[in-house]
Amino acid sequence: MLSWVIKGGQVYDGSGDPAYQGDIGILDGIIVKTGSIEDGEMPAPGRVLDATGLAVAPGFIDIHSHSDLTLPVHSRAESSLVQGITTEVAGSCGWSLAPVKDETARGVLRNLLRSLCGITGKELRFTWHSFAEYAEHLTKLGTGTNLYPIMGQSLLRAHVVGTRKRAATPEEIAAMRALLRQALADGCRGLSTGRSYLPGGHADTAEIGAICAELAPYGGIYTSHIKSESADMLAAVEEVIDIGRQTGVKVQVSHHKSIGPDNFGLVRQSLALMEQARADGIDINCDVYPYDYAQVYMLRDGLARQWRSLATEKVIAKLQSEDERDTLRRRLGKASGSILATPQNYLLIEVPGRPELEGQSIGDAAAQAGADPLDWCCELLIETELRVKVAARMDEADVRTVLAHPLSMVGTDAFALDGAPLGSLPLHPRHYGSFPRVAGHYRRDVGLFSLAEAVRKLAAVPAAKLGLTDRGLIKGGLCADLVVFDPEEINDRATAAQPTMPPAGIKAVFVHGELAVRDNMPTGVKAGRVLLGR
């Protein structure tokens, strides 16, 4: 008897072909039959899902995630599942949780987890050191989504070289290569860099290329948060292309965008570079999240992160001080890309009590007020008791250009959550809305692609890039990772003010044949696996 039957849906199999109406039979986590299933083959009534009028697609694959950082605490991965995501590539932008030594766990990783994800040392104990031990930990814990694990180069460099700015010695490069090689042998699937983050950003291109050479025998992927997403973006893309050319590994430009009005439109040139590289035989793609602003954070932190631990009244007192403002002006004025240096590059995302400012750039809002940008920011923070959220500004036309391009895939650049995060951690709506926004708003409302092509981009294209031959399509013998949704209803509902609002239209999500979401609500099932390579 079949474990589950999805009955009478419009099946978008991931190939890009038009949908067909049919049934899908699941047994022991595998798709065993498609087309028409007779009454005598049906399981118990509670195991038949009526999909009449609904789309049935392969589970969506998030090509750029940070969920490896949160899965040890938020193991059900509800924010991912409710989007229809069944597999996540995580360990992105140069950071992962293995391999790790005690010093790194107590230092740089603790700080990263607390500041980025709101996870404290009381919640997460590092019980592993090697990649193999980390994978075993997650396997025993159980996860809601499948994890395609890659290693972060910043962590690798912190592990071997430390956090100081200096060149790695030949012996240290050899040690980093050995650590990556062992992890690859234990099932790690690739390497990521955050070229504008530290300490990984201390490495030169030659060092990155030497480490990436270890990926080739394992078919591993190299993903890169490139050096610049503004004025020097084209040169940063060229670095990824050069590494692909030198090593022969498949490469991925992460969350591709150009930040700031002076750089809007550059993505057309960068995509042309990737097209030419493809023609030259380099396996290169990019990914994108479907929003026109980047990571959301508190304006206070953008001005003076060193005040983050201070009480509100103490920060306000500093903001009122002319001496403190002069100090900030001197420091920020020298920092390339800072809020003071390029105020037109930063959007006001949430301004309690001043909604008319939301969506404006800091530069434009200050100019309209006839004020110096720093003084204007300080006064706004005082007025709102520090509750202003900002983000780097992107161009909607660029988002659409990248999203519609045949070389692009979709990533959340988010981390999995089970409900709301701890404390007042600012969140981007991409944590809950990215994939429904593509399948809904950009497919249906904007018309960037057909539903068949959207499904292909969200599932089959990343599966092929990652070498996942057992999922990404609806086909007999493949894993029953599936999403059932209403094509007219699916959309994101998360906003900057309410970033944890779940999307609409997701009727069911299956992970390895187990029902993980029903009627937009997680069931609590943890059927995900760590998808190790060998």
Number of C-alpha atoms within 10 A of each C-alpha: 11 17 17 26 27 23 23 22 23 22 26 24 24 29 18 16 13 14 18 15 19 18 24 24 26 26 18 14 19 21 24 17 18 19 13 13 17 7 7 7 11 17 16 12 9 8 14 16 19 13 23 16 14 22 25 34 28 30 31 31 32 31 30 28 26 22 28 26 23 20 22 20 17 21 22 27 28 27 27 33 31 29 31 34 31 30 29 27 24 28 30 31 28 27 26 26 24 27 23 21 15 13 11 18 20 14 10 14 21 15 17 16 17 14 13 14 22 17 21 15 14 6 9 13 12 16 10 18 15 18 26 19 15 18 22 14 15 18 15 9 14 20 23 29 32 23 26 26 27 31 29 27 31 26 28 25 24 21 21 17 21 16 17 11 13 12 13 18 11 10 10 14 19 15 18 23 19 14 19 26 20 17 20 26 16 17 21 27 27 32 30 29 26 22 24 17 16 18 23 27 20 19 18 13 14 10 16 22 18 17 21 26 19 21 24 15 11 17 18 23 24 28 30 28 23 27 20 17 22 20 16 14 22 20 15 20 23 16 18 25 23 16 22 24 19 13 18 18 24 24 27 29 23 28 26 26 31 26 26 22 14 12 18 19 17 19 21 13 12 21 22 11 16 22 16 14 19 15 10 10 11 22 19 25 24 26 26 23 28 24 20 18 24 20 15 20 19 22 24 23 14 16 20 14 11 10 14 13 8 10 9 14 12 11 19 19 11 14 21 15 12 11 11 12 17 13 12 16 17 11 14 20 15 11 12 10 18 16 24 26 17 17 21 21 25 28 27 23 27 23 20 17 9 12 11 10 17 18 17 16 22 25 23 17 21 19 13 9 10 10 13 12 23 22 17 18 24 20 16 17 21 19 15 13 15 22 17 22 24 28 23 23 27 23 19 13 13 20 21 17 17 25 24 19 16 14 18 25 30 27 25 30 25 25 24 29 24 20 14 13 16 12 8 10 16 19 23 27 24 29 23 30 29 31 30 29 25 28 28 24 19 20 20 20 12 11 12 19 17 15 23 21 23 24 26 25 29 28 30 28 23 24 22 14 18 18 14 14 13 16 26 32 26 26 19 15 15 18 26 31 32 29 26 27 27 18 20 16 17 22 25 24 18 21 17 16 16 12 18 23 18 25 24 23 22 27 22 25 34 28 29 27 22 21 21 28 24 16 15 20 17 21 18 16 19 21 20 25 20 20 19 17 18 11
